Structure formats: C-alpha cells, structure tokens
C-alpha cells in the first residue's frame, strides 16, 4: 500500500502516526519454511540482507508482513547513507515491521489497521533484535511534528485507524509528510565527466510528464561515481525524457539546461531513482544546492512526484 504525499499533516481521533523511516520498503513472506524479503518492485533483498532473512525465519508459517529495512546511526536515528554500506554496517541494520497482511495463511488485509496491529503484536513473537515492530503514536499532529523535528527525523506517516490494506494503491488513507529537505527523484540523464559522469540530471513526474529540477554534482566520491555509473550506463537512450527542456531563460543558480548545454547530456531511460537532499525549492521549481545521497532500490520511478515540506 502506498502513502500519498500530503501538504499538511491531517489531525483528529481517526488518525494515528508513525515516524517516517529513511530506508527501503520491503515485504517479508514466510512460506514453505523459507523467507523471501523483497522490495515493492519485487527485487529480492535476501542476498543483500541475509541476517534479516535469518531473523525473519521466526515468523509463523504462511505469514506476510510489510515493513522497512533501516540503518541506525549512533543515536538510533534512521540514516539512508549507512544503508548504502550494508556490508560494512551490517550490525546497524534492522527491519521494522509496521503491518501484518497474512498470518498462518489467513488474509488480514480486509481488517481495519487497528485490528491488524493488535494481531501483529499478539502473534509475532520474534526474539531477534534485528526485527522490531514500529511504534505508533496516538497524539496530535502538532505534537507529533514537534517531536520529529526535535529529533531531526525525516517526517511523519499518518494512517487512518480504520484503513484496510490495499496493495499498490495510494488512497489517501495513508499519507506521508516530510519535515526535512529531501526526496526521491528520477535520474533522466547525466553530463559526462571523471569516473563516468560529472552530474546527474534529475526530475519528478507531474502526471505523465517528467519535469527536470536539477543537475546534481555533490555527494559523490570517485568510488561512488564509478559504482553508480555502472548501474546507470545500461539505461542510455536516444530520447530526452524531460517535458520541460530546454530551458529558455537563464537561471540565477546556474542549473538551467539550454539547447547548447543539452548537447553535452547523455539521456537515460527514466528508471533509476535517487535520494536527493537540497537546500530549497526555487520559485522556478528548481533545487538549490542539491546533493546525492544514494540510489533507491525500492522505488518505482513512475510514482515519484514532488513532495511537500513543512514551512
């Protein structure tokens, strides 16, 4: 089930809140005495996180849970940067379970969220510290936002207590609200340079149109450039994917792509998704001071839209 980006965090007794975890969304399935941990795009995480698969073997047979693979820093906060280093930082990686979809082959998706959560807490008795049940908070939206901001966390997930689980749908019964400056963006091209590329060309979808927002040059070291280039070089395309290029007016921040500048660009099929941090959105719908954080393995590029940040 998808979370709809929200321009404000809805409030009221029908809503309950969770911390927005900065990790990979993943579904775990225990069937035939084995576990498969996979992204929402059905990419298996079993080889990447074998220690999580081992911990999830404690799930009852015929069980499906939804959750997030997260790396925790020294303060216990989720950090996407550490998640990129899954081999060297294995001891920091956890799986947070936030929903129970099937248990002992019984489909629970038509039950309300509060009932599914009660069953999850009573039926899932996992001993490994690598697997945790995510906390929910019954409080006001104002207090939830204040706590998240104080802890420098990414944002808040709001869920209606009566929400059913509707796979693949973004109904508005689950919402996400960011309090930091960062979001997923689609990689639609690059400008060549040392170790493969000088900068990534990124944007988001507005309807069926991919909208250019930035050239991202920061956040890389030579090794990460080479590694990322190997991931995207197979996506090279003769077609320019952005609907709002070329730029006709100069940009104050030098991020514009004119007809002349576009001659340097190598275009890609818009399939790769990157996590990008930035200072702010400009009035021209561009990013200022953007920085690459990491590739998202769990995101469908067609679902990447502009997210709203608290003022």
C-alpha positions in Angstrom: 0.0 0.0 0.0 1.3 3.4 -0.9 1.4 6.7 1.1 0.1 9.8 -0.6 2.3 12.9 -0.2 0.5 15.5 1.9 0.7 19.3 2.0 -0.4 19.2 5.7 -0.5 16.5 8.4 -4.2 15.7 8.9 -5.3 15.7 12.5 -8.2 14.1 14.5 -9.1 11.0 16.5 -9.3 8.9 13.4 -5.6 9.3 12.6 -2.6 7.6 14.1 1.1 8.4 13.4 4.4 6.7 12.8 7.9 8.0 12.2 8.8 8.2 8.5 11.7 5.7 8.3 14.5 6.6 5.9 15.1 3.2 4.4 14.0 0.6 1.9 10.3 -0.5 1.9 10.2 -4.3 2.0 7.7 -7.1 2.3 8.7 -10.4 4.0 7.0 -13.7 3.2 7.4 -16.8 5.2 6.2 -19.8 3.1 7.3 -23.4 2.8 9.7 -22.9 5.7 11.7 -20.2 3.8 11.7 -16.4 3.9 11.7 -14.0 0.9 12.4 -10.4 1.7 11.7 -8.2 -1.3 11.2 -4.6 -2.4 7.9 -3.2 -3.6 9.3 -3.7 -7.1 9.7 -7.4 -6.2 13.5 -7.3 -6.1 14.8 -9.8 -3.6 16.8 -8.5 -0.7 17.8 -12.0 0.5 21.4 -11.8 -0.7 21.8 -8.2 0.4 20.5 -8.7 4.0 20.9 -12.5 4.8 21.0 -11.7 8.6 17.5 -10.1 8.3 16.2 -13.2 6.4 17.6 -15.4 9.2 15.9 -13.3 11.9 12.6 -13.4 10.0 12.6 -17.2 9.9 10.9 -16.9 13.3 7.7 -15.7 11.6 4.8 -18.2 11.6 4.5 -20.3 8.5 2.2 -18.7 5.9 2.8 -15.1 7.1 3.3 -11.9 5.2 4.5 -8.6 6.8 5.1 -5.1 5.5 8.0 -3.0 6.8 11.1 -1.1 6.2 14.8 -2.0 6.1 16.6 0.7 8.1 20.2 1.5 9.2 20.5 3.2 12.6 23.2 5.7 13.5 24.9 6.0 16.9 21.9 8.0 18.2 19.4 5.3 17.0 18.1 7.5 14.1 17.5 6.1 10.7 20.1 7.2 8.1 19.9 6.3 4.4 23.7 6.9 4.0 24.6 4.0 6.3 22.1 1.8 4.5 24.2 2.1 1.3 27.1 0.4 3.2 25.1 -2.8 4.0 28.2 -5.0 4.2 30.4 -2.8 6.5 27.5 -1.6 8.6 25.5 -4.9 8.9 25.3 -4.6 12.7 23.3 -1.3 12.4 20.6 -2.7 10.0 17.2 -3.5 11.3 13.8 -4.5 9.8 10.9 -2.5 11.2 7.5 -4.3 10.8 4.5 -2.0 10.6 1.8 -4.2 9.2 0.6 -7.8 9.2 -1.1 -8.8 5.9 -1.3 -12.6 6.2 -0.8 -14.8 9.2 -0.9 -18.6 9.2 -2.4 -18.4 5.7 -5.3 -16.1 6.8 -5.7 -13.0 4.8 -6.0 -10.0 7.1 -6.0 -7.1 4.6 -9.7 -6.5 4.9 -9.5 -5.9 8.6 -9.0 -2.3 9.8 -5.5 -1.2 10.6 -6.0 -1.2 14.4 -7.1 -4.8 14.3 -4.2 -5.8 12.2 -1.8 -4.1 14.6 -3.3 -5.8 17.6 -2.9 -9.2 15.9 0.6 -8.3 14.8 1.6 -7.6 18.4 0.0 -10.7 19.8 1.0 -13.2 17.1 4.5 -12.1 16.1 6.9 -13.2 18.9 10.3 -12.5 17.3 13.4 -12.8 19.5 16.0 -11.3 17.2 16.9 -7.7 18.0 17.3 -7.2 14.2 13.5 -7.2 13.8 11.3 -4.7 15.5 7.7 -3.7 15.5 7.4 0.0 14.6 5.8 2.3 17.1 2.6 4.1 16.6 1.6 7.3 18.3 -1.8 8.5 19.3 -1.2 12.2 19.7 -2.0 15.5 18.0 -0.4 16.3 14.6 1.2 19.3 16.2 2.9 17.3 18.9 4.0 14.6 16.5 5.6 17.1 14.2 7.3 18.8 17.1 8.8 15.5 18.3 10.0 14.5 14.9 11.5 18.0 14.3 13.3 17.9 17.6 14.9 14.5 16.8 15.9 15.6 13.3 13.9 12.8 11.7 12.7 12.7 8.1 9.0 13.1 8.6 5.7 11.6 9.7 3.4 8.8 8.3 -0.3 9.3 9.1 -2.7 6.4 8.8 -6.5 6.2 9.3 -7.2 3.8 12.1 -10.0 2.2 10.0 -7.9 1.8 6.8 -7.9 -1.5 5.0 -4.7 -2.7 3.3 -5.0 -2.0 -0.4 -1.8 -3.2 -2.2 -0.4 -0.9 -4.8 -3.0 1.8 -4.1 -2.5 5.4 -2.9 -5.9 6.1 -1.5 -5.1 8.9 0.9 -5.9 6.7 3.9 -2.1 6.6 4.4 -0.2 9.9 4.0 3.4 10.9 4.3 4.6 14.4 5.3 8.3 15.5 5.2 9.9 17.9 7.6 13.3 17.8 6.0 14.5 19.0 2.6 15.0 15.9 0.6 13.1 13.5 -1.6 13.4 10.7 -4.3 13.9 11.9 -7.8 14.1 10.2 -11.2 17.5 10.1 -13.0 16.9 11.0 -16.6 20.4 11.7 -17.8 23.9 12.8 -16.9 26.7 15.0 -18.1 29.9 13.0 -18.8 32.9 13.6 -16.6 35.6 11.9 -14.5 34.7 8.3 -13.4 31.8 8.3 -15.8 29.8 11.4 -15.1 30.1 15.0 -13.8 26.5 15.4 -12.7 23.1 13.6 -12.7 20.1 15.2 -14.3 17.0 14.5 -12.2 13.3 15.3 -12.0 9.9 14.2 -10.8 6.6 13.1 -12.5 3.7 15.6 -12.9 1.1 13.4 -14.4 2.7 11.6 -17.4 5.4 14.3 -17.8 8.9 14.0 -16.3 9.9 17.5 -15.0 13.5 18.5 -14.8 14.5 20.1 -11.5 18.3 19.9 -11.0 21.8 18.8 -12.1 23.3 17.1 -9.1 27.1 17.3 -8.7 27.6 17.0 -5.0 27.6 13.9 -2.7 29.9 11.7 -4.7 33.4 10.4 -4.2 35.4 8.7 -7.0 34.4 5.2 -5.9 30.7 6.0 -5.6 30.8 7.7 -9.0 32.2 4.6 -10.7 29.8 2.3 -8.9 26.8 4.5 -9.8 27.9 4.8 -13.4 28.0 1.1 -13.7 24.4 1.0 -12.5 23.0 3.6 -15.0 25.1 3.1 -18.1 22.9 0.3 -19.3 19.9 2.8 -19.4 21.4 5.1 -22.1 18.7 6.2 -24.5 18.5 8.4 -27.7 15.3 10.0 -26.3 15.4 13.1 -24.0 12.8 12.1 -21.3 12.0 15.6 -19.7 8.9 17.5 -20.8 10.2 21.0 -19.7 13.5 21.1 -21.5 15.3 23.0 -23.0 15.3 26.0 -20.5 14.6 29.3 -22.3 15.7 31.6 -19.5 18.9 31.8 -17.6 18.8 30.5 -14.0 20.1 32.6 -11.1 21.7 29.4 -9.7 23.2 28.1 -12.9 21.2 24.9 -13.0 19.5 25.7 -16.3 19.8 23.3 -19.3 19.7 25.4 -22.5 19.8 24.0 -26.0 23.5 24.5 -26.1 24.1 22.8 -22.7 21.9 19.9 -23.6 24.4 18.9 -26.4 26.6 17.7 -23.5 23.9 15.5 -22.0 23.6 11.7 -22.2 20.0 10.7 -21.8 18.7 7.7 -19.9 15.6 5.7 -19.7 13.9 7.2 -16.6 14.0 4.0 -14.5 16.6 4.7 -11.7 15.5 6.6 -8.6 17.9 8.6 -6.4 17.6 10.0 -2.9 18.5 13.7 -3.1 19.0 16.3 -0.4 18.8 20.1 -1.1 18.7 23.5 0.5 15.3 24.6 -1.0 13.0 24.8 -4.0 13.3 27.9 -6.0 10.4 29.9 -7.5 11.2 28.4 -10.9 10.7 24.8 -9.4 14.4 24.0 -9.3 16.6 22.7 -6.5 19.3 24.8 -4.8 22.4 23.1 -3.5 21.4 19.6 -4.3 23.4 16.5 -3.0 23.2 12.9 -4.0 22.5 10.5 -1.0 22.0 7.1 -2.7 20.1 5.1 -5.2 16.6 3.8 -4.2 16.2 0.1 -4.9 12.6 0.0 -3.7 11.0 2.9 -5.7 9.1 2.8 -8.9 10.2 5.8 -11.0 6.6 6.4 -12.3 5.4 7.0 -8.7 8.0 9.7 -8.0 6.2 13.1 -7.5 7.0 16.4 -5.9 6.7 16.1 -2.1 5.8 18.9 0.2 7.9 20.1 3.1 6.7 21.9 6.2 7.3 25.6 6.1 
